Amino acid sequence: MRKLLLSLCLVGASAHADFRTGNELLEDTRSGSGVRQMFTAGYVSGVFDSTRGIVHCAPGTATVGQVTDMVENYLLVNPGERNNPGAIIVMHVMQRQWPCKKGSTL
């Protein structure tokens, strides 16, 4: 059942990527709802995976929890950015943390 729920969250995250804002991501990460937190982790994971090697070059040891925490912390420190699209925020955080070196390939 958990795998099915997680799969649905991942599909939903990719289907609605343009409709999530930083406000929604922050609200979901801080909610007490495990479903909302899983949905946000799936969303962040989808953006993270689809931009690896293009926008950021995170190490293979980076975890979904770590990346989601980084996004949440960024949104807490930068409230003026919360109205931006969630995907842009995730990419910005990852690029700042793990920029790709010029000429590097994965």
HUVENBEL-V273037 format. One line per field, one symbol per residue. phi: phi as a letter, one per 30 degrees, with the letter a starting at -180 (. if undefined). A space follows every 10 residues. Layout:
phi->???
This chain:
phi->.ddddddddd dddddcedcc cdedddeddc dddddddddd dddddddedd cdiccbbddd ddcddddddd dedddddbdd cdddeeddde dddddddbdd deidbc
